[in-house]
Amino acid sequence: MVRASMVPVEADQAASPSKTAVVQQAEVEHEMKPKVIKFGVLLKTEDKEEEKLYTYIHQRVNLKVTKGSIPVGFLAAVDIDYNEPIFLETRDGGFDDQDVPIGPQYRLSWKAEREVIAAGPHADNGWSNNLDDLWKDALEWLEHKGLEEETLERLDADPFILFGIDDEATQQALQKLDSFPALHCEGTTSNFEEWAAYLRIEPGRDKLKWLIQSFSETDLPQPWTCYKGVGSIVCFIHSDSGAVTWKHPFYDYFRQLRDFCEQASDEEVMQVRCNRLLWSYEAARVETASDQDMLISPEYISKTCDIFGFNVKEQGYLVRNIKAQLKVFARTYRTNQAVDLEDVLETKKLLDNDVTKFQDMKRHWQSKAKENLQLDLVKLANGGIECVNCQQPALSFCLECKDYLCGSCYQILHSKGARMQHSPFQLVPCMLCVSMPAKLHCTFTDKSLCHKCYAIRHIKMLPPNGKENQPRRIDYIQQYKEYERQARDRVKHAGSGGMPMQQMPGEDANDAVLSADWHSFYDLRGVKYWYNFKTAERMRQSP
């Protein structure tokens, strides 16, 4: 097996290859072309000894001596039989128990599933700092897997050259990446993390997430296009001149915007974002005058809400004031080509006050609903509430009407019309006096009675063995909870054709009252429509 050592060596210590090895290596370099998926980065450290571990000096079989750096995060593949690739990747080995730098580590895998190739007893999950031994073990492992002899012979080469680390293009790319960033794209499109790395924004910088998102959504100007090049680097090409560069046409703009946002206050950042919002609207309006939506539209309301740090899906009660403030921004922008900072501060203050008012109102009505529920239910069960129609003790409560009624009055008032669909919470009437709510259930006679009738009349009618049975207390509170749950289910599944019953007192009911989900807008023809920010539904008819 012809292979150069993977550890740093001096040029005069490199072994002289034979003529056969030269021919074999030449064939390998001609046939086995690596595909560099990621170039990785050069390790930056103040420790000179550790830095030396990430450099190499090789003498190739043609007696050419090459020098270069071993990158961290490098990933390359070589296709073998049936287009099943073998992957080589590198990482920073860190330090051992004695705080001595380990140097670069390597791992081999194969197939699209990246199945790790066994790497001997001393490997850490396939990772090893000796590429020579790792590659030797890998070839033996592949031989046991039934790889063809011809393919094994082609793979019997220097892995540094085979996978493209010891390659002039790779080393030049590493030096360029060390001084200038590039946009990577491992998938079909660059993800959020890759755009953040391109702008040199560290993870966790929530303040700059909008900037990364804006950069990723910015269209390339004409006549620029892009393609995915070697090392998963996005290359930008000017179709008129043919010039190719790693630099996005708007990179300098977004880099300067990043520097500004890192030093500016939150309100100044909001001002910049509002200016960008109106600028993008004006630009789109010029290009697509016939198809452009109105400024007061769900799209721009949602974006404005996000600028000020709110979620329109959960805080729909802000939409009304956002509409008004967006009109203020538009007037100022048309006059001065910029949004005033004072308007931004006023908008932020206004929306914060809306949130505070909403939370206070929500807590107030939730507290009142809970307080009234507990107080009224106890009084109702004790016969302390009169029927609103005949002043007899009430035995039912209609949630839709919000009225307390006796049994007969409820039947009369709910015998026809829409009230027939109402579902009351009803107490059990005493089987003896009929007018008072039952509080006890006799387990011997299976009758429900009020306290007075049970103690004065019913107990006297029981035989001696019946008197020994303790009556069961009727728990109206538990019954009301079950009734409330069933009522909520009916509201949830109510059809659109009929009038659904109102929601029960509680959090969901307050949300429905205080923050309507549907909001009205007008299209370019002046036709009114309604939009639901929670479900993204849009309809012409009023909901």
N, C-alpha and C positions, 0 to 999 in steps of 0.2 A: 504494500500500500504506500503510494507516494504522497507525502503530506509534509508541509512545513510546520514547524512548531507554532502553537498558538500563543505562547508566552513571549514577551519581548526578548529579542536576541540581537546581538551585534552582527553587522554585515559579514565580517570575516569569519564568524562562527557558523554560518549557514552551510549546509552540506551541498556538494556539487551533484546535481542530478545526472542520471545516465541518459543515453540517447533515446532509449525506449521510453523512459519517463517523459522526455520532452515531447515525443510524438503523442503519447497518451494524454498528456496535459493539454496539448494543442487541440486534440480532438474534443476533449471535455469542454474547453473554452469555446469551441465552435458549436457544439451540439447543445450543451446544457446552459440555457440562458436564464438567469434568476429573474424573478419578478419582485422588485422591492415594493413592499406594501407600506412600510413606514421607515423613514430614515432615522427616526429617533433624534436625540440631542446629545451634544457633547457635555460631559460631566464637568461641572464647575466646582473646584475645591481649592482651598488654600494650602492643603497638604501636598507637597511636591511628590512625595513617595506614592501617595494614592493616585495622583494624576498620572504618574508614570505607568501605573498598572493598566491604564486605559489607552495606551499607545502601543504600537507594534512596529517592528522592522522585519520585513520579509525579503527573502531572495527567491524570486520565481524560478521556474525550471529553465527559462531562457536567460538566466543569470542576471536579470534585471532586479535591482533592489528597490523595494517600495516601502514607504513610511506612511503612517496614518494614525487615525484615532479610532478607538472602538466605541461606538455610540451606545447610549442607554435608551432602551425602548425601540431598538431596531427590530424590524420584522420583514422577512423575505421568504419566498417560496420557490421551489423548483419542481416542475411537473415531471412525474414518472409515468408508469404504465397507466393507461385508461384515464389520463388527466387527473390522477390522484396526487396532489402536491405534498411535498415535505416542507415543513416550516422551520425556520430558525429564528429565535427571538432572544433578545438580550435584556438584562436588567442590572441595576446597581446592586452589587453583592453586600454592601454595608460593611459591618465590622464583626469580628468574632468575639469570643468571650474575653479575650485579652485586649480588646479595643484595637485590634490590628486590622487595617482595611483588607477586605477579601479580594476586591477587584471585580471585574465584570463577570457575570454569570450567564450561562447559555442554556437554552432548552429547545429540544427538538420534538416536533409533533407531525402527524400526517393526516391526510384526508381532510375534507371540508369540516368535519366535526372536531378537528384539532385534537385527535387522540394522542396523548403524551406517550412518547417512545421511552421504554425502559432505559434507565441510564446508570445501572450499577447500584451497589448497596449504599454508596455515600452520597447519592443525589437527593436533593430536597425537592420532592414533588416534581422530579424531572430536571431540576436546575443543578448545574454543575459549573465550577469555575475552570474546568479543564476541557476545552473543546476537542483536543486530540482524542482523549479517552472517550468522551461523549460520542463523537462521531464513529469511532471504532465499535463501541457497543451498539450504536444505532444500526450500523451496517449488518452486524451479526443478528440483531433483532429482526431486521427486515428480511434477512436470508431465511430465518425460521418461519417468517410469515409467507414464504413461498414466492418472493420477488424473483423475477427472471434473472438469470446469470448475466445476460448482456446489460441489463439495467444496473445491476450491482457493480459491474466493471466501470460503467460510465460514472457512477456515483463515487467510485474509489478515487477521490481527488481531495485537494485542499479545500475544506469547507469555507475558509475565509474568502477564497476566490469563487468557489461554487455558488455561494449565496450572495456574493456581491459586496461584502464589506471591504475587501481589498480591491476596490474598483475606483478608478479616477473620478467617475461621475458621482459616486456615492460620497467620496471625500470632499469633492467640491461643493456638493449640496449641503453637507454638514457644516462646512465653513460659512456658506451663505446663510444657512438657517441660524447660525450663531449670532449673526449681526442684523439679520432682517427677518421678520416673522412671515409665515406663509399660512394660508388657509388650507387646512387638511379636510379630507372627505373620505372616511373609511367606508361609508355606506353609499347609497344612491345620491343623497344630498348631505351637505354639512349640517351637523346637529348643533344644538345650542352651546354645548361645551366647546366644540371646535371653533365656533365664531368667537366665544369668549377668549379662548387661547390666542386667536388671531389678533384681538385687540389688547392682548396682554392684561386681561382682567382676571384676577384671582377668583376662585370659587367662593361663594358666600357673600359677594358684594351685591346685596339686594338692591341697593340704591341705583345700580347701573344695569339692572336686568332689562329695563325698557330700552336702553341704548343698544344692547346686544340684539334684542329682538328687532329693533328698527333697522339695524345694519343688515340683519339676515333677510329682512323683507324688502329691502331696497332693490329695485330693478336696475340692471345694468343699462347705462345710456347707449344709444346708438353711436357708432357701429361696434360696440364691444360685445364679445361673447366669451364663454369660458368652457373649459373641458378639464377632465380629471387626468393629471399627468402621472409620471413616475413618482413613487413614494406617497401616493394618494394626495398629492399637492394639487390644488386648484390653480390652473394657469389661465390667465386672462389674455385674450388675443384681440388686437385691433384689426378688424377684417379689411379695412381700407389699406393700411400700411403693412399688415402682416406681422407687426411687432408683438412679441409674446413677453409677458411679465408675470411675476407672482403677486404684484401689487394691484389690489382692487382699485378701480378708478375713483372711488369715494373714500379710500382708506385714510388719506390725510385729513379729510373733513371730520370723520368719525373719531379719529385719534385726537384731534384738537378738541372736539366736543367732550371726549372722555376726560381730557386734562382739565377742561373748564368745570365739568360736573364734580370732579373730585375736590375742587376748591370752593365751589359755589355753595350757597345756602339752599335749603330745600325749596324755598319760595322762588329763588332764581332759576332753579332747575325746572320747576313747574312753568315758569314764564317761557323758558326756552322750548319746552314741550308743547305749550299752547301755540307758540309761533310756528313750530314745525307742523302742527296739526292744521292750522289755517293755510300755511304755505302749500302743504300737500293737497288740500282741498282746492285751492285756486289753480294749482298746476293740473290737477285731474279735470277740473271744470273747463280749462282751456282746451285740453286734448280731446275730451269726450263730452262736449257740451250737451249733446242730445240724450246721453245715457247717465249723466251724473246725477246722483241723488241730491236732495236738498241738504243744506248744512244741518238743519234741525231734523236729523234722522237717527234711527236706532244705532247705526254704526258710529257716528260722531258723538252721540250721547254716551255710548259705552266707552269710547276712547277718552273723552273728557273726564268721565267718572274715574277711570283708571289713573289719569294724570294726577288727580287729587287724592289718590290712595283709597278709593272706595270701590265696592263691588256692586255694580248696578243690579246684578241678579238677586242679591240678597237685600239690597237697600234701594228698592224701587221708589220709595218715598222721596228720594233726592232728585228724581227726573224733572219735576216741575221747575225747580230753581236752576238746575243745570241748563235747561232750555233757555231760561231768561238770561243767564250769564253768558252762554255761548253767543247769544245775539249781541251782548255788550262787547265781547271780544271781537266779533266780526266787524262791528261799526268802527272800533278803534283801529283794527288792522287795515281796513280799507282807507282810513285817513292817514295813519302814520306808518303803515307797513310793519307794525309791531304791536304786540299786546302790552298794555301798561302794567307795571309791577303792582301798582295800587289796586287795579282791578283783580289781579290774581290773589292778592292778600284778602281783599273783600270777599271773593268767592270762597276761599278756604275757610274764612271765618263764618260765612253764611252756611256752608255745608256742615261744618262742625256743630253749629248751633242746631241745625236740623236733626243731626244724629242725637244730640243731647236731649232735645225735646221729644223725639220719638222714644228714646229709652225711658225717659221719665214718664211719659204717657203710658207706655206699655206696662211698666212696673205698677203704676197707679191702678189701671184697670184690671190687671191680673190680681192685684191685692184685693180690690173691691169685689171682683167676681168670686174669689175664694172666700172672702169674708161673708158675703151675702149668701153664698151657697151653704156654708156651714150653719149660719144663723137661721135661715129660712127652713132648711130641712129639719132642724131640730124642732122649731116651732110648728112646722107642718105636721110632723109625726106626733106631736103632743096635742094636736087639735087646737093650737093657738092662733091659726090664721083663718080668717073668714072668707067665704066664697064672695067674689067681687060682684056676683049677680044677686044672691039671695041672703047673704050674711049668715048662712049656716056654716058649720065647720068645713073647711076645704079638705077634700080628699084626693085632689090631683093638681098637677102643675103642668100647664102647656108651655113647652119651651118656645114654640113659634109665637104664640100670643103673649107670652110673659105674664099669664094670668093664673091665679089660684081659683079653682072651681070645685064645687061639690060634684058628686057623680051624676046627678040628674041634670044639673045645669050644663055640664060638659057635653052630655049626650044631645041636649037641645041645641046648643050653639055650634056643635060640630057635626050636625046631621046632614049638611049639604054644602055644595060649593068646594072651594079649595081647602077649607078647613077639614074636610073629611080625610085629607091626606096627613093631617097632623098626628103626631105620636106623643101622647102625654106620659108623664111619670105619675102613676097612680098608686095610692096607698090601699091597703086592704081594709075594707070597712068592717067594723065589729058586727058579728052575726046576730047579736041580740039587740043592741040599740040602733044599729045601722048608721047612725049619724057621726060617730066618732071613729077615728082610725084605730085599728087593732094594734096592740103592742105585744100580746102574748099569744102563743099557739099551743093549744092543749094537745098533748101527745096521746091522750087516752081517747078523746072524742074527735080529734082532728078538726077542731074549730078554732078560728082566730077571733080574739076578743080584746076589748079595751081593758085597762086595769080595773076600772070601776065595775064593769059587768062581770069580769072574771071573779073578783073578790066577793061581791055581794050576791050575785045570782048563780053563776055557773058552778062555783065550788060546792054549793049546797046540793046540786043535782047529781054530783058524782058519787059512785059507790065507794066504800072504804078503800078498796085496792086502787081505785082511780085517783083518789086524793093523794096517794103516795107518789104518783108520777109528777115530777117537776115540769112545769110548762116551759116551752122554748121561747126565748126572746126573739122577736122579729127585728132583723138588722136592716133598717131602711138605708143606712149609709152605704152598705155593701151593695144593696140592690140598685141604688142610684149610680154607683160607679159602673156597674154592669150595664145599666141603661145608657149611660153616657158613652160607653165604648160602642154599643150597638148603634147609637145615634151617629157617632163619628163615621162608622162604617157605611151607614146609609148616605151620609153626605158625600163620602168619597166615591161611592158607586152610583150616585144619582145620575139619571140620564139627562141629556141636554133638552129633551122635549118637554119635561115638566118643570115645575118650580121646586128646586131642591129645598129641603128644610134647612134652617139656619144652623150654623155650627154651634157646638156647645161652648159655654164660657171656658176660657183657658187660653193657652198660648197661641194655638193655631187660629182660634177665632180672632184674637187681637191682631195677629199678623195680617189676616185677611182684611180687617177693617182699616188698619192704620197704614198699610202699604199695598195699594192696589197693584196687581201684577200687570194689568193691561194699561197701555198709554197710547194716546192718539197722536198721529202725525199726518202730514200731507205730502203727496207725491208731486212730481213736476206738473201734473195736470190740475193740481189743486183738489184732488179727490182725497177724502179723509179715509184713513185706515188705522187699525189698532194693532199694536205689537206687544208681545209678551216676552220680557227679557229673560224670564226663567226658562221657558220652553222654546224660545226663538220662533214662536208661532206668529203668523201674520194673517189678518182677516179684514174684509171690507165691512162686514156687519158688526155692529156694536156687541161686544160680549155680554 
